[in-house]
Each structure stands twice: as C-alpha cells, then as structure tokens.
C-alpha cells in the first residue's frame, strides 16, 4: 500500500510518539476521508498531541479509541504497538488493514533503499554502510530506527535504513538490498514467540529484494535462511577476515587482501563481522571495494563507534570501564564478553526482568574465568542461573553505584569492568541513555574506592 492509496479512506493513527506524529502528518497530506489518532496508554514515547497535527488528526483514547480503530479502513500503527496487543485480534477479525509508516514509505522508495535488520549489529552495520558509501562518493540518507522516522526523510538517490523487528513485520515491499546481521531470541513479549520474531525479522527479505546480504557466520540465521540465495559475508566466498601478507589478520574480498583488521577501531569479532557485511553491501551495489580499498581503509579507521555500544571509558586506576548499556539480551552480553576475552573481566548484569531465559549465558560462561555482579531487577536471577560454575565469581549489588564500587575492588589494574546488562533499562531508568549517565556518574563517584 502506498500513501496515495489512503486518499478518500478512513484512517486511524495508532500511537502518539514521533512515528505516530510523522504518520499523521504524511497521511493528512494525501486527503483521507477521515483521520484520527489513537493512544491507549501514556508512556515515555508519547509526545504532546497539539497544534497542526492535532487539528489534522484529533486524539481519541480509551474505549472510544478502540471503537475508532475498529471503524477505520486502515490503521497505521506505530512500531511501539506490539503484535501481541490485546486489540490486534479484534482488528484482524473485523478485517481492518493494519500497516506502518515504514511500510507506506517503503512502497514508494524500496528500489533506492538498503534495509538492515538483525538481533545484534544492525545499528553499527547500517552506520558503517552509510559512512563508507559517503567515503566513496555515494550520497545517501541514513534513517529508520535511529530516531528519524522514514516518513520524515528527505528525498535522496539512496537510503540506508536501520529497521527493527517491529518495522519489518508490516512490510509488503522489500528494499533493493536487504541485510540481516544476526538472529537470536529477542522481544518475545512483543512478538508472541521465538519463531514469530524470526518471521517478523525476515519479512524484510520476503518480497523479492534484488540482493540479500547476511552474516554468514551466524548459525541460527543460516538455519532460518536454508538454501535461499544470499551473499554470505564473513565466509571465504565473500568479504572475510583471514591471515594477511604480514601474517596478521586482514579483511579480504574472497582471497584478495583489502586492509589490516587493526584498521577497524571497534573491538570484538562481532564488529569484524559487521564490517564484512557492510563491505559486501557496497560490492552488491556496484562499488569496487578492491579498487577503492585505500579510501575504504581510511574511512574505516575514522569510523566512530555508536554511543553505549562497547564505549570505553578510561579511568586513572588503570581499569577500563565499558558502557554497553544497549545490550538488552543475554546474547548481546555474550558478544560483549567475547570482545574482552583474555583480559580480567567483571561484568555488571541486570535490569528490567522480562522473564528471559539466561541458560544460554550460563552455557557461554561454563569454561570462563569471570566476575559477575548482578543488579536489580533481574540481576539476582541471573546470578542464581550462573550458580556453581567453577570459574564464575558472582555477587549481588543493591544498585549500579554499589556494583561499580564492588567492581573496583574485584578488578585488577589492566582489567575491564563491563556494563552489559542483558536486560532493558526501563523501570529504574527513563531509558538506556539515563542508565548510561548513571553508570558514568557511578564511575566518578567511586573513584579512589578500590582499597
């Protein structure tokens, strides 16, 4: 469905965050017969609904909101409205067409779009793709799940979008290049089941993209793809990391050396994989990565990692503190732990408890020497899950500041204190930025308290 198809139809915008506001503005410009906005709950995503947007789409709430949704020809839901919302079955039973702003936008822009999703790595990979394209003089606009709704993006020759599972689930057009970085169980409360989550993620590739690029080293992604044709980055048939001409790890295109791994300033094998995917995407749209390898190497060296993803914070004690507060699942924390393999490591785990299974984290730490500090709310349950592992020294702290204080006492100089909570921030914090600020404040407050 295109935005132009909404002319003369009754439309309800569901959700009043930034995505909802962008959708109301865009739909209003196409002359719907009726337009309302519905918000069934107040949360941190909701914005004041006033001024021109309120005139175009009056706000309805409560039971009247459900009635307006059921009466609409088309409902444009915000990504924050989950597929498991109790109103969804009623809408489907009534035959109401449900879509999203990103799906409406994609119908008009798919041929000019590189869309990136994944349970881990989508933010870094999409940022790398946009950054490297700019370096080789391919103008592009970056948007999507990074805070810029697609319906607010300016016209451009090429788009690079980071797309969440929520955004992918309603697509009816695939982007020209569809990219998947990893698959592991995440956001199950919003999708209903692990398999539904995977289906919603992989809906990105369901409508005939010209090219599919995936992380070829991700085992679950490999299973879900089966024998589907795709560029499998990270393998010997695509961009990969192998021993280079100086005996050190280099990025290669098949067997042609590009530049040393040391050029990439991001730590961790998962970030090697992210760059392999990004370079494979450039190749897929016609960039000669071998001919442009020197330019690309400079651009890679200049790439700034995303805030709150393995962001290192120097400390006079000689301990390296690492802010990885965006790691909201056990799998994401496992990637972060692997990034510091070989160094004394204390990891702070815990946050909003969604009942996630931490068994995979236990399996991952079974053969490791590591210190774990659990913080509310899920921290004590995580620590209990890790009980009896011989190499795991585990403790519980009453909060983040207390955990940092304990970490200073338990971590030797040259070691790492990693905040990779394996749980969301909400509940005790407004959002992940607030948790990150609290971590930095705790580092300052506890300075000098190791003895």
URDANOR-V750445 format. One line per field, one symbol per residue. psi: psi as a letter, one per 40 degrees, with the letter a starting at -180 (. if undefined). Layout:
# URDANOR-V750445
psi=???
This chain:
# URDANOR-V750445
psi=hiddeeheihhhhhhfadddddddddddeefidihiihheihaediihgiadddddgihiiaddddddddeidhhhiidehideheeddddddeehhhaidddddddeedeehhhhiidheddddddddddddddffghihhabfeehideeiiiidhihhhhidddddeiehiidhhhhdihihifddeddiddddddddeddeeffidhhhiheehdddddddbehhihgieieeahihihadeeihihihbehhciidedhehiiddddddddddddddddeehgdddedddddddddehhiiiehfhhhihdeehhihhfeegeiddddddddddfheihhhhhiiahhefiheddddddedeihihhhhiidedddddddeiehdehhiihieaddddddddddehiheahhhggefiidiceidaddddddddddddddeheed.
